[in-house]
C-alpha cells in the first residue's frame, strides 16, 4: 500500500477523507486527531457522560453549509437553514449552479448577510466579525433582537461603531458593512484592550460616551472551530489558552468600563476552554465587587441546546502537568499561569457568581461549531474608577416602546499580543468613568499612504449649510427644508468634491469631538457622486444607489413612480426607450428634464402577488431613453423579488451578449458620459456593473 493510500485510510478512520468533505485537497495530509486535546477535555468533564465519542465524531465532520436570512423588514419563522452538502459541492455541482449563484448574489447585495450583526440601541460599539465567527448560532440571535437591527440602522437616532485591531481586516469590515447602506455605522481601528474613551456634546456641555450594548468577541484559541479550520487539529495545545487569558480579560475589563450602567455586554469566544471562558467571567465578576451580574437568558433562547457554565476546572501545561489551584503552581510557571485562571476558592462567592448562566454550545448537540457566550449586566460603576461619572441626560433617547437589544464592543486583537502585567488587568491606571482619554492620535493627512500599521485615511470634512455645492443640489432635487445639510461630509479638503456622504447626527457628534483620539476607517453612506459634464443637465451631482433610502425622504422632485413591469424592463434592459415604460410612468418621465432621477415603487396592498415592500432605484433620464443605475447583484435581487429567475452568464459570454445587444441600441451622449463616470467612480468600491442579467424566460412571471 502506497503512502497516499495509507494516509487516505487513516483520514477515513478519523472521520472522512478531507478531499471529499469540502475542505479541499490542500488539507489532505492533516489528520483529524489530537490526543492532547481529547485527554484535556475528557478530564475537564465539559461533555456529558456517555457523549464524548459523539462529541469527537462531530468535531471531525465538516460544518454544514448554512444560509441565514437577514431581511430588514420582516423575518421568516425560520431564520436559517442548513444542508449537509459541503460548500465545495454547492460551488462545483452543475445541478446546483443556479442555487450557488443565488447565494453569492444575495450575499453580495446584503440580503443574506455574511457578517454577524446585532440589534442595538444608541449609542453603542459593535463588532461585525469579518470571519463570521458566530454564524452557526442561528437560533441564538433571538437573544440579540436581530429582527429589529435593520430598522435600527435607518433610525434617525443611534449608531453602531465597529472596531478591529487589524488594519487590513478593517477594510474587509467596511466592505461588509457597506452592504447595509446605513448612515449609522462607523468602522474604527484600535486595540480593544485600550480603546479610547470618546467625548460627545450634550446640550452644549462636554460629556462621555457610554455604550448601551457591547459585544466583546475576543481573540481565542478557536478550538470550537475545528470543523471548519482543520489546521487547528495539529496546532492545538493548552499553551494557547494560557497565553490568551490575560488579553481576553483586559479586553473584557475595558468593555465594562465603557458600558453604561443598566447596559449589557456579551462576552463570547469560539473556544470550549474554561480558561478562556468561565475563568475570564469569574475574574471579571470578582473584580466588579457586585457591579456586574450574569443575566439568565434561558427564556430568550427557545430551541437552542446549550450546556450551563461550569464552576470547577483545572489547568494543564503542554507537557501534561495538571494544576487545580494557584498554590500548586511553581514560581517558575508564574509568568505563564496566573491566579485569575483558577476558579474562586470561596464557595459562597462561587455560588453568588451563578456561572451556570454562561452558555457553552457543543458541536454534536445541534450540528454546529463550538461556542461560549455570557451576558453581563452592569448594575453600578466599576469599583476601581476614581469617581462616579457626572449624570448627563442620555444624548440620544429612545421612544418608550423601543425594543431592548444587545450592544457590542469589538474585541479583536492579535493572538500573539504581549501579556501585560496583572496590575493592568486589575485596573491600575485604567481610565475612570467620566474622564476623558489623555492620549491623542495624529490627525490623518489628506492623502492615503501605506504606513507600518496600515493606511492613513483621508479626513472627514463636514460641509457647512452655506457651502455652494448645495445651491444646485437644493434646486435640482427640491430638497425639503428639514434636510440635514450639516450631516453631509466629504473626504477631501482641497479640489472638487467627488463624493458626498451622509451620517446620522449622532455620528457627526462623535466625529467632531474625537477627530484626534480615534482612528476612523470609514463612516457614512454615499448619497451623491459627481457626474462628468453634469452641469449641463442642471446639477453636477447624481444620486448614488447605496444612499437612496437615506436621501429619498428629503427629495421632492425628479421622482417617477413605477410599476412591477417597469422595474423588470429597467433592470433587464440597458437603455430602454421611454416608450417601453407603462403609460403612467411614461407620462411622468416626459415631464422631467434630463439627469438623475428616483424610480420609486410603492406596494399595492390589494395585490398581494406583488412585492409588499417599497423599492427605490437611482436612474438617469436621457433624451429618449431611461436607465437604472443599480449594481449588478442588486439587480438580480430585485428581479428575484419580482418573480424573475436570473443568473450570471458564463465568463466571457455575458460581455459578448452585452456588446451585441448594445450595437443596435441608442446611445445618447449624456447617457454615455453618465455611464462612463458611473463605472469609473465606483471601481474603487467593487464596481457597479451595468451589464444586463440573463433572464430565464421560461420562469419569468
Secondary structure per residue as TSV (DSSP state, phi and psi in degrees):
chain	resnum	aa	ss	phi	psi
A	1	X	-	360.0	129.3
A	2	X	-	-72.4	170.3
A	3	X	H	-62.0	-43.3
A	4	X	H	-65.3	-38.1
A	5	X	H	-65.6	-41.7
A	6	X	H	-63.4	-39.8
A	7	X	H	-65.3	-40.3
A	8	X	H	-63.2	-42.4
A	9	X	H	-63.8	-37.2
A	10	X	H	-67.3	-40.2
A	11	X	H	-63.9	-40.2
A	12	X	H	-66.8	-33.2
A	13	X	H	-65.5	-39.6
A	14	X	H	-73.8	-27.7
A	15	X	S	-175.8	-91.0
A	16	X	S	-150.5	161.0
A	17	X	-	-60.2	121.4
A	18	X	G	-64.7	-18.2
A	19	X	G	-76.0	-13.2
A	20	X	G	-109.4	3.7
A	21	X	T	-112.4	11.4
A	22	X	T	96.2	-6.9
A	23	X	S	-83.1	-19.0
A	24	X	-	94.4	160.5
A	25	X	G	-65.3	-22.2
A	26	X	G	-62.9	-17.7
A	27	X	G	-105.1	12.7
A	28	X	T	-61.3	-29.3
A	29	X	T	-92.5	-0.3
A	30	X	-	-89.1	120.3
A	31	X	-	-91.1	130.9
A	32	X	S	-83.9	65.5
A	33	X	-	-142.8	140.5
A	34	X	-	-155.3	100.0
A	35	X	H	-61.8	-36.5
A	36	X	H	-63.9	-40.8
A	37	X	H	-60.4	-48.3
A	38	X	H	-63.4	-44.5
A	39	X	H	-62.4	-43.2
A	40	X	H	-61.3	-49.0
A	41	X	H	-78.0	-24.0
A	42	X	H	-64.5	-43.7
A	43	X	H	-68.5	-33.8
A	44	X	H	-70.7	-25.6
A	45	X	T	70.8	30.4
A	46	X	-	-78.3	-24.8
A	47	X	S	-96.0	132.7
A	48	X	-	-55.3	152.9
A	49	X	T	-56.3	135.7
A	50	X	T	82.7	-1.3
A	51	X	-	-111.0	-0.5
A	52	X	H	-63.8	-39.3
A	53	X	H	-65.6	-38.2
A	54	X	H	-64.4	-38.5
A	55	X	H	-59.6	-48.4
A	56	X	H	-68.3	-37.4
A	57	X	H	-61.4	-42.0
A	58	X	H	-65.6	-37.6
A	59	X	H	-64.0	-27.7
A	60	X	H	-84.5	-12.1
A	61	X	S	-88.6	145.2
A	62	X	-	-68.8	154.2
A	63	X	-	-66.1	145.9
A	64	X	-	-69.3	154.2
A	65	X	E	-72.1	128.6
A	66	X	E	-118.6	137.5
A	67	X	E	-119.0	120.9
A	68	X	E	-118.7	128.1
A	69	X	-	-92.2	131.0
A	70	X	-	-130.2	47.9
A	71	X	-	-61.6	143.3
A	72	X	S	-97.3	11.0
A	73	X	S	-119.6	-53.8
A	74	X	-	-128.4	154.6
A	75	X	-	-119.3	145.9
A	76	X	-	-70.4	161.6
A	77	X	S	-59.4	-36.6
A	78	X	S	-107.0	120.3
A	79	X	-	-88.1	-7.9
A	80	X	E	-152.9	152.1
A	81	X	E	-134.0	155.5
A	82	X	E	-143.5	157.8
A	83	X	E	-133.8	148.0
A	84	X	S	-78.2	-4.2
A	85	X	S	-66.9	136.5
A	86	X	-	-74.1	164.6
A	87	X	H	-61.8	-34.8
A	88	X	H	-63.2	-41.8
A	89	X	H	-64.5	-44.5
A	90	X	H	-62.3	-36.9
A	91	X	H	-75.2	-33.9
A	92	X	H	-100.1	-21.2
A	93	X	-	-73.2	125.5
A	94	X	G	-59.6	-31.8
A	95	X	G	-68.2	-24.0
A	96	X	G	-106.8	14.8
A	97	X	H	-60.3	-46.3
A	98	X	H	-66.3	-38.5
A	99	X	H	-63.3	-42.4
A	100	X	H	-63.6	-42.4
A	101	X	H	-64.1	-37.5
A	102	X	H	-60.5	-46.4
A	103	X	H	-62.9	-44.3
A	104	X	H	-64.0	-47.2
A	105	X	H	-64.2	-46.2
A	106	X	H	-68.4	-32.1
A	107	X	H	-64.2	-46.0
A	108	X	H	-67.1	-28.3
A	109	X	T	-87.3	0.4
A	110	X	T	87.4	11.7
A	111	X	S	-95.3	-30.4
A	112	X	S	-110.5	103.1
A	113	X	-	-79.2	134.4
A	114	X	S	-93.8	-7.8
A	115	X	S	-102.0	155.4
A	116	X	-	-89.5	128.2
A	117	X	-	-129.3	151.5
A	118	X	-	-127.6	147.9
A	119	X	-	-83.2	135.1
A	120	X	-	-141.8	167.9
A	121	X	-	-116.0	157.6
A	122	X	S	-80.9	155.5
A	123	X	S	-91.6	158.5
A	124	X	E	-156.5	170.5
A	125	X	E	-120.9	126.6
A	126	X	E	-122.6	138.9
A	127	X	-	-100.2	117.3
A	128	X	-	-99.0	109.6
A	129	X	-	-78.4	112.7
A	130	X	T	-67.6	-17.1
A	131	X	T	-102.0	13.1
A	132	X	-	58.5	45.1
A	133	X	T	-57.6	-42.1
A	134	X	T	-106.2	28.6
A	135	X	T	-60.5	-36.2
A	136	X	T	-73.7	-16.2
A	137	X	-	-87.4	57.4
A	138	X	G	-64.1	-41.3
A	139	X	G	-73.2	-13.0
A	140	X	G	-76.7	-15.2
A	141	X	G	-71.0	-10.3
A	142	X	G	-59.2	-35.3
A	143	X	T	-59.8	-34.9
A	144	X	T	-93.8	5.6
A	145	X	T	52.2	45.0
A	146	X	G	-60.2	-25.2
A	147	X	G	-62.1	-21.2
A	148	X	G	-102.4	1.6
A	149	X	H	-61.6	-47.6
A	150	X	H	-71.7	-34.6
A	151	X	H	-64.2	-37.0
A	152	X	H	-61.3	-39.5
A	153	X	H	-64.8	-18.9
A	154	X	T	-108.2	7.1
A	155	X	S	-73.8	139.5
A	156	X	S	-66.5	-16.1
A	157	X	S	-115.9	141.7
A	158	X	-	100.1	163.5
A	159	X	-	-164.1	170.3
A	160	X	E	-122.8	130.7
A	161	X	E	-111.3	120.6
A	162	X	E	-108.2	129.7
A	163	X	E	-124.2	145.0
A	164	X	-	-146.1	139.0
A	165	X	S	-74.7	-25.1
A	166	X	-	-87.8	120.8
A	167	X	H	-61.8	-40.7
A	168	X	H	-67.1	-39.9
A	169	X	H	-66.6	-25.8
A	170	X	H	-60.5	-37.5
A	171	X	H	-73.0	-32.0
A	172	X	H	-66.0	-39.2
A	173	X	H	-62.8	-40.2
A	174	X	H	-60.4	-44.4
A	175	X	H	-59.2	-42.0
A	176	X	H	-67.3	-46.0
A	177	X	H	-68.1	-28.5
A	178	X	H	-64.8	-21.1
A	179	X	T	-65.6	-21.4
A	180	X	T	-80.7	-18.2
A	181	X	-	50.9	48.1
A	182	X	-	-114.0	140.1
A	183	X	T	-81.6	5.5
A	184	X	T	-110.4	21.2
A	185	X	E	-121.7	138.2
A	186	X	E	-134.5	134.3
A	187	X	E	-107.5	125.9
A	188	X	E	-124.7	165.2
A	189	X	-	-127.9	96.3
A	190	X	-	-146.5	159.5
A	191	X	-	-76.3	118.6
A	192	X	G	-64.6	-22.4
A	193	X	G	-73.0	-15.5
A	194	X	G	-140.3	34.6
A	195	X	-	-62.5	135.4
A	196	X	-	-69.7	152.1
A	197	X	-	-75.1	136.8
A	198	X	-	-103.6	145.6
A	199	X	E	-96.5	152.7
A	200	X	E	-140.6	160.0
A	201	X	E	-98.3	120.7
A	202	X	E	-120.6	105.1
A	203	X	T	53.8	43.7
A	204	X	T	82.2	-1.2
A	205	X	E	-112.9	152.5
A	206	X	E	-75.8	126.3
A	207	X	E	-127.1	171.5
A	208	X	E	-108.6	137.3
A	209	X	-	-84.8	114.4
A	210	X	-	-108.2	148.7
A	211	X	E	-100.9	132.6
A	212	X	E	-72.8	-32.8
A	213	X	E	-140.5	137.8
A	214	X	E	-134.6	130.1
A	215	X	E	-104.8	113.7
A	216	X	E	-103.8	82.7
A	217	X	E	-95.0	91.7
A	218	X	E	-83.7	157.3
A	219	X	-	-64.1	142.6
A	220	X	-	-148.6	175.1
A	221	X	-	-69.6	-22.9
A	222	X	-	73.5	24.9
A	223	X	G	-72.2	-10.4
A	224	X	G	-78.4	-6.7
A	225	X	G	-103.3	13.5
A	226	X	T	-57.0	-26.3
A	227	X	T	-69.6	-26.1
A	228	X	T	-114.1	-27.1
A	229	X	-	-106.7	84.1
A	230	X	T	-67.7	-22.1
A	231	X	T	-70.5	-12.3
A	232	X	H	-62.7	-28.3
A	233	X	H	-56.5	-44.4
A	234	X	H	-89.1	-17.3
A	235	X	H	-96.0	-12.7
A	236	X	-	-67.7	134.8
A	237	X	-	-153.6	157.3
A	238	X	H	-66.7	-19.1
A	239	X	H	-63.3	-29.9
A	240	X	H	-57.6	-48.7
A	241	X	H	-67.7	-35.7
A	242	X	H	-65.4	-35.9
A	243	X	H	-74.3	-28.6
A	244	X	H	-91.7	-20.1
A	245	X	H	-54.5	-47.7
A	246	X	H	-62.1	-43.1
A	247	X	H	-63.8	-43.0
A	248	X	H	-61.1	-40.5
A	249	X	H	-68.0	-40.2
A	250	X	H	-62.8	-40.3
A	251	X	H	-65.6	-43.0
A	252	X	H	-63.8	-40.4
A	253	X	H	-61.8	-45.8
A	254	X	H	-63.6	-33.1
A	255	X	H	-64.3	-49.6
A	256	X	H	-70.5	-25.2
A	257	X	H	-61.3	-37.1
A	258	X	H	-95.9	1.0
A	259	X	E	-79.6	138.9
A	260	X	E	-73.1	148.0
A	261	X	E	-61.9	129.8
A	262	X	E	94.7	-9.6
A	263	X	E	-85.7	174.6
A	264	X	E	-124.7	144.8
A	265	X	E	-126.5	129.8
A	266	X	E	-97.0	123.2
A	267	X	E	-103.2	127.2
A	268	X	E	-141.7	150.5
A	269	X	E	-141.6	164.2
A	270	X	S	-100.1	25.6
A	271	X	-	-116.2	147.8
A	272	X	-	-95.1	-2.3
A	273	X	-	-78.4	123.4
A	274	X	T	-59.4	-25.5
A	275	X	T	-64.0	-33.2
A	276	X	T	-93.1	-11.4
A	277	X	T	-113.2	-91.0
A	278	X	H	-60.1	-34.1
A	279	X	H	-62.8	-40.2
A	280	X	H	-66.7	-45.2
A	281	X	H	-64.5	-44.4
A	282	X	H	-61.5	-43.1
A	283	X	H	-64.8	-40.3
A	284	X	H	-63.8	-43.7
A	285	X	H	-64.8	-39.4
A	286	X	H	-66.0	-42.5
A	287	X	H	-67.6	-27.3
A	288	X	H	-74.6	-19.1
A	289	X	T	53.2	43.1
A	290	X	T	94.7	-5.4
A	291	X	S	-73.4	-20.5
A	292	X	E	-120.9	151.0
A	293	X	E	-146.0	152.0
A	294	X	E	-79.0	133.6
A	295	X	-	-84.1	144.6
A	296	X	-	-90.2	109.9
A	297	X	-	-105.5	16.1
A	298	X	G	-55.8	-45.9
A	299	X	G	-72.1	-17.7
A	300	X	G	-87.5	-4.9
A	301	X	-	-125.1	60.2
A	302	X	T	-64.5	129.8
A	303	X	T	90.3	-16.7
A	304	X	-	-82.4	127.4
A	305	X	-	-92.8	123.6
A	306	X	-	-147.8	155.7
A	307	X	E	-97.6	137.3
A	308	X	E	-63.0	153.2
A	309	X	-	-61.5	153.6
A	310	X	-	-96.8	158.2
A	311	X	S	-112.2	-3.6
A	312	X	-	-139.8	140.4
A	313	X	-	-160.9	169.6
A	314	X	-	-141.3	166.3
A	315	X	E	-104.1	150.5
A	316	X	E	-137.2	134.0
A	317	X	-	-79.0	168.3
A	318	X	T	-67.8	-16.9
A	319	X	T	-84.0	-5.9
A	320	X	S	98.1	7.0
A	321	X	-	-81.3	128.1
A	322	X	E	-99.3	145.0
A	323	X	E	-135.0	130.9
A	324	X	S	-103.1	-12.9
A	325	X	S	-152.5	152.7
A	326	X	G	-60.0	-31.9
A	327	X	G	-64.7	-19.7
A	328	X	G	-84.8	-14.0
A	329	X	S	-80.0	123.1
A	330	X	-	-67.1	153.6
A	331	X	G	-59.0	-28.6
A	332	X	G	-65.7	-16.7
A	333	X	G	-101.1	-0.9
A	334	X	T	-66.7	-21.8
A	335	X	T	-79.3	-19.1
A	336	X	T	-100.6	-37.3
A	337	X	S	-111.5	130.2
A	338	X	-	-116.4	157.3
A	339	X	G	-60.6	-31.4
A	340	X	G	-68.5	-8.3
A	341	X	G	-81.9	-10.9
A	342	X	S	-102.4	157.0
A	343	X	-	-65.8	152.0
A	344	X	-	-58.6	143.2
A	345	X	S	-83.8	-26.7
A	346	X	-	-76.3	114.5
A	347	X	H	-59.8	-39.7
A	348	X	H	-66.5	-41.6
A	349	X	H	-63.3	-39.5
A	350	X	H	-63.8	-41.5
A	351	X	H	-65.0	-41.2
A	352	X	H	-65.6	-24.5
A	353	X	H	-70.2	-25.9
A	354	X	T	55.1	50.1
A	355	X	G	-63.2	-17.2
A	356	X	G	-64.5	-13.8
A	357	X	G	-76.6	-13.3
A	358	X	S	-66.2	156.6
A	359	X	E	-125.5	127.0
A	360	X	E	-118.7	122.4
A	361	X	E	-98.8	121.5
A	362	X	-	-98.6	138.7
A	363	X	H	-58.6	-34.4
A	364	X	H	-81.6	-8.1
A	365	X	H	-79.3	-35.5
A	366	X	H	-139.9	22.1
A	367	X	T	57.5	51.1
A	368	X	-	-124.3	-174.0
A	369	X	-	-83.1	177.9
A	370	X	-	-90.9	143.7
A	371	X	E	-157.2	153.8
A	372	X	E	-134.3	138.9
A	373	X	E	-148.5	142.6
A	374	X	E	-139.8	138.5
A	375	X	E	-109.9	119.4
A	376	X	E	-108.0	136.6
A	377	X	E	-109.6	132.0
A	378	X	E	-94.1	116.6
A	379	X	-	-97.8	-21.0
A	380	X	S	-158.2	164.5
A	381	X	-	-59.4	153.9
A	382	X	-	-68.2	141.9
A	383	X	T	-66.5	-22.2
A	384	X	T	-84.4	-2.8
A	385	X	S	-68.9	141.3
A	386	X	S	-68.0	-32.8
A	387	X	S	-153.5	156.6
A	388	X	-	-70.1	148.3
A	389	X	-	-69.7	151.5
A	390	X	-	-62.3	149.3
A	391	X	-	-87.5	111.2
A	392	X	-	-105.8	146.4
A	393	X	-	-63.9	145.1
A	394	X	-	-58.0	121.3
A	395	X	T	-64.7	-25.9
A	396	X	T	-131.7	73.3
A	397	X	-	-65.0	148.3
A	398	X	-	-99.9	154.3
A	399	X	-	-60.8	150.7
A	400	X	T	-58.0	-27.9
A	401	X	T	-86.4	-0.5
A	402	X	-	-64.1	140.4
A	403	X	-	-68.9	151.1
A	404	X	-	-97.9	101.2
A	405	X	-	-97.5	-155.0
A	406	X	-	-118.8	143.3
A	407	X	-	-108.0	174.0
A	408	X	-	-162.4	141.9
A	409	X	-	-113.4	143.1
A	410	X	E	-74.5	141.2
A	411	X	E	-130.7	56.8
A	412	X	-	-109.0	110.2
A	413	X	-	-138.9	144.9
A	414	X	-	-57.1	144.4
A	415	X	T	-66.1	-22.8
A	416	X	T	-98.0	18.2
A	417	X	-	-62.1	146.0
A	418	X	-	-66.1	147.6
A	419	X	-	-82.0	116.9
A	420	X	-	-82.3	160.4
A	421	X	-	-60.2	153.8
A	422	X	H	-61.6	-27.3
A	423	X	H	-60.6	-33.8
A	424	X	H	-67.3	-36.3
A	425	X	H	-66.2	-36.1
A	426	X	T	-74.6	-7.4
A	427	X	T	103.8	1.8
A	428	X	T	-67.5	122.7
A	429	X	T	86.6	-4.1
A	430	X	-	-69.0	144.3
A	431	X	-	-71.6	130.2
A	432	X	-	-71.3	148.7
A	433	X	T	-62.4	138.7
A	434	X	T	92.9	-5.5
A	435	X	S	-116.6	144.9
A	436	X	-	-78.6	167.3
A	437	X	-	-84.1	127.8
A	438	X	-	-80.9	-15.1
A	439	X	-	-80.2	131.5
A	440	X	-	-120.2	146.8
A	441	X	-	-106.3	155.0
A	442	X	-	-62.9	139.2
A	443	X	-	-65.0	139.8
A	444	X	-	-71.2	140.1
A	445	X	-	-74.2	173.5
A	446	X	S	-72.5	-25.6
A	447	X	S	-111.4	153.0
A	448	X	-	-89.7	118.1
A	449	X	-	-126.7	137.2
A	450	X	E	-73.5	126.3
A	451	X	E	-121.9	-177.9
A	452	X	T	-58.0	-40.1
A	453	X	T	-107.9	30.8
A	454	X	E	110.6	-174.4
A	455	X	E	-78.4	146.7
A	456	X	-	-92.9	124.5
A	457	X	-	-81.0	153.6
A	458	X	-	-63.9	152.0
A	459	X	-	-72.2	158.3
A	460	X	-	-98.5	117.8
A	461	X	E	-116.8	114.0
A	462	X	E	-80.8	140.1
A	463	X	-	-81.0	151.2
A	464	X	-	-90.0	162.8
A	465	X	T	-63.3	-24.9
A	466	X	T	-92.3	4.7
A	467	X	-	-58.7	130.7
A	468	X	T	-62.1	-17.7
A	469	X	H	-62.2	-26.9
A	470	X	H	-77.8	-15.4
A	471	X	H	-58.3	-56.3
A	472	X	H	-76.3	-34.5
A	473	X	H	-60.4	-44.4
A	474	X	H	-59.2	-46.0
A	475	X	H	-78.3	-38.0
A	476	X	H	-65.9	-43.1
A	477	X	H	-99.8	-1.7
A	478	X	T	49.9	60.1
A	479	X	B	-66.0	141.6
A	480	X	-	-69.0	154.3
A	481	X	T	-60.3	-25.0
A	482	X	T	-87.3	8.8
A	483	X	-	-61.5	126.0
A	484	X	-	-79.5	81.2
A	485	X	G	-58.5	-33.7
A	486	X	G	-67.0	-15.1
A	487	X	G	-91.8	4.0
A	488	X	E	-93.0	134.2
A	489	X	E	-136.8	166.6
A	490	X	E	-134.3	179.9
A	491	X	S	-118.0	30.9
A	492	X	-	-153.6	144.2
A	493	X	S	-86.7	-29.0
A	494	X	S	-122.2	159.1
A	495	X	S	76.5	-176.7
A	496	X	-	-70.4	143.0
A	497	X	-	-76.7	119.6
A	498	X	-	-86.6	-44.2
A	499	X	E	-131.0	147.8
A	500	X	E	-116.1	132.6
A	501	X	E	-116.6	163.4
A	502	X	E	-135.2	136.1
A	503	X	-	-124.1	164.8
A	504	X	-	-70.3	160.2
A	505	X	H	-64.0	-29.3
A	506	X	H	-72.0	-39.1
A	507	X	H	-66.8	-34.8
A	508	X	H	-59.7	-42.4
A	509	X	H	-58.0	-46.1
A	510	X	H	-65.8	-45.4
A	511	X	H	-63.1	-43.6
A	512	X	H	-68.5	-28.4
A	513	X	H	-100.0	1.6
A	514	X	-	-141.4	25.9
A	515	X	T	-62.6	-25.8
A	516	X	T	-104.2	-0.2
A	517	X	T	-116.2	-8.3
A	518	X	-	-133.3	137.7
A	519	X	-	-94.6	101.5
A	520	X	E	-89.7	125.7
A	521	X	E	-88.2	-44.1
A	522	X	E	-161.3	148.6
A	523	X	E	-159.9	163.3
A	524	X	S	81.4	170.2
A	525	X	E	-122.1	137.2
A	526	X	E	-70.6	126.9
A	527	X	E	-114.2	-29.8
A	528	X	E	-137.9	150.5
A	529	X	E	-133.6	142.3
A	530	X	E	-66.9	135.5
A	531	X	-	-109.8	124.6
A	532	X	T	-57.9	133.8
A	533	X	T	59.4	23.3
A	534	X	G	-69.2	-23.7
A	535	X	G	-57.4	-33.8
A	536	X	G	-69.8	-12.8
A	537	X	G	-100.5	1.8
A	538	X	T	113.6	-18.1
A	539	X	-	-159.0	136.9
A	540	X	S	-80.6	-6.0
A	541	X	E	-121.7	128.3
A	542	X	E	-98.6	158.9
A	543	X	E	-71.7	145.6
A	544	X	-	-105.5	133.4
A	545	X	G	-59.9	-38.2
A	546	X	G	-66.3	-21.2
A	547	X	G	-110.2	11.0
A	548	X	H	-66.3	-35.8
A	549	X	H	-72.0	-24.8
A	550	X	H	-78.4	-39.6
A	551	X	H	-87.4	-35.1
A	552	X	G	-55.8	-36.9
A	553	X	G	-57.7	-19.7
A	554	X	G	-95.9	-9.2
A	555	X	B	-88.3	129.1
A	556	X	-	-116.6	3.2
A	557	X	S	-142.5	174.1
A	558	X	S	61.4	35.0
A	559	X	E	-112.5	126.8
A	560	X	E	-113.5	120.7
A	561	X	E	-82.3	124.3
A	562	X	-	-118.8	161.0
A	563	X	-	-99.9	176.1
A	564	X	H	-58.4	-43.7
A	565	X	H	-65.1	-35.6
A	566	X	H	-63.3	-42.6
A	567	X	H	-64.5	-39.7
A	568	X	H	-59.0	-43.3
A	569	X	H	-64.6	-46.9
A	570	X	H	-65.5	-30.5
A	571	X	H	-95.7	-8.7
A	572	X	H	-112.8	-9.2
A	573	X	S	-122.7	141.4
A	574	X	S	-69.6	-53.3
A	575	X	S	-138.5	70.4
A	576	X	-	-67.0	147.6
A	577	X	B	-64.7	153.7
A	578	X	G	-56.6	-31.4
A	579	X	G	-67.5	-14.1
A	580	X	G	-73.9	-17.0
A	581	X	S	-75.6	159.2
A	582	X	-	-62.9	160.6
A	583	X	H	-55.3	-43.5
A	584	X	H	-64.2	-49.9
A	585	X	H	-65.3	-36.9
A	586	X	H	-60.9	-43.6
A	587	X	H	-64.8	-39.4
A	588	X	H	-65.3	-42.9
A	589	X	H	-63.7	-36.1
A	590	X	H	-67.1	-21.2
A	591	X	T	-87.3	-6.1
A	592	X	S	-106.5	135.5
A	593	X	-	-74.5	170.8
A	594	X	S	-64.1	148.2
A	595	X	E	135.3	-169.2
A	596	X	E	-69.0	140.7
A	597	X	E	-139.5	166.6
A	598	X	E	-110.4	128.9
A	599	X	E	-105.7	113.2
A	600	X	E	-119.8	125.1
A	601	X	E	-107.0	125.9
A	602	X	-	-110.8	122.9
A	603	X	-	-64.6	149.3
A	604	X	-	-107.0	109.2
A	605	X	T	-64.5	-17.1
A	606	X	T	-82.0	-6.5
A	607	X	-	-126.1	79.4
A	608	X	T	-64.8	-12.9
A	609	X	T	-71.4	-21.2
A	610	X	S	-92.4	160.1
A	611	X	-	-55.3	136.6
A	612	X	-	-104.2	30.4
A	613	X	S	-131.8	146.4
A	614	X	-	-67.5	148.0
A	615	X	E	-127.3	130.5
A	616	X	E	-128.7	125.6
A	617	X	E	-124.6	145.7
A	618	X	E	-85.2	142.8
A	619	X	E	-145.7	-179.1
A	620	X	E	-136.0	123.1
A	621	X	E	-91.5	110.8
A	622	X	-	-90.1	-166.9
A	623	X	S	-68.2	-46.4
A	624	X	S	-130.6	2.7
A	625	X	B	-137.2	175.2
A	626	X	E	-140.4	152.0
A	627	X	E	-144.4	143.3
A	628	X	E	-98.6	125.7
A	629	X	-	-95.8	83.6
A	630	X	-	-131.5	132.0
A	631	X	-	-57.3	151.6
A	632	X	H	-55.4	-46.9
A	633	X	H	-66.4	-34.0
A	634	X	H	-69.5	-33.8
A	635	X	H	-59.0	-47.5
A	636	X	H	-58.8	-43.8
A	637	X	H	-61.4	-49.6
A	638	X	H	-65.3	-38.0
A	639	X	H	-64.7	-38.5
A	640	X	H	-65.4	-35.7
A	641	X	H	-60.9	-30.5
A	642	X	T	-90.2	4.4
A	643	X	T	89.2	14.2
A	644	X	-	-101.4	122.1
A	645	X	-	-81.6	121.8
A	646	X	E	-130.3	154.5
A	647	X	E	-157.2	162.0
A	648	X	-	-72.5	147.3
A	649	X	-	-73.9	156.7
A	650	X	-	-62.6	148.0
A	651	X	T	-56.1	129.2
A	652	X	T	99.9	-40.7
A	653	X	H	-71.4	-35.6
A	654	X	H	-63.2	-42.6
A	655	X	H	-67.2	-38.1
A	656	X	H	-62.4	-43.2
A	657	X	H	-65.4	-39.4
A	658	X	H	-62.8	-45.4
A	659	X	H	-62.7	-41.6
A	660	X	H	-65.6	-37.7
A	661	X	H	-70.3	-34.1
A	662	X	H	-77.9	-14.7
A	663	X	H	-61.0	-36.5
A	664	X	T	-103.2	16.7
A	665	X	S	-104.3	136.6
A	666	X	-	-65.1	137.8
A	667	X	-	-127.7	100.2
A	668	X	-	-70.3	148.6
A	669	X	H	-59.9	-43.6
A	670	X	H	-67.6	-32.3
A	671	X	H	-70.9	-38.5
A	672	X	H	-63.4	-42.7
A	673	X	H	-62.0	-43.6
A	674	X	H	-63.4	-45.0
A	675	X	H	-65.5	-39.0
A	676	X	H	-63.4	-43.4
A	677	X	H	-65.8	-36.2
A	678	X	H	-59.4	-49.1
A	679	X	H	-67.4	-40.1
A	680	X	H	-66.3	-43.6
A	681	X	H	-64.6	-38.0
A	682	X	H	-95.7	1.0
A	683	X	G	-60.8	-33.0
A	684	X	G	-72.6	-17.4
A	685	X	G	-107.1	22.7
A	686	X	T	101.1	-11.9
A	687	X	-	83.9	134.1
A	688	X	-	-103.9	88.9
A	689	X	-	-67.8	132.3
A	690	X	-	-101.2	8.2
A	691	X	-	-63.3	138.5
A	692	X	-	-74.1	139.9
A	693	X	-	-73.8	154.2
A	694	X	E	-81.1	129.7
A	695	X	E	-109.1	130.4
A	696	X	-	-80.9	100.1
A	697	X	T	-63.8	-23.4
A	698	X	T	-72.9	-20.3
A	699	X	T	-116.9	7.2
A	700	X	-	-69.5	141.4
A	701	X	-	-117.2	360.0
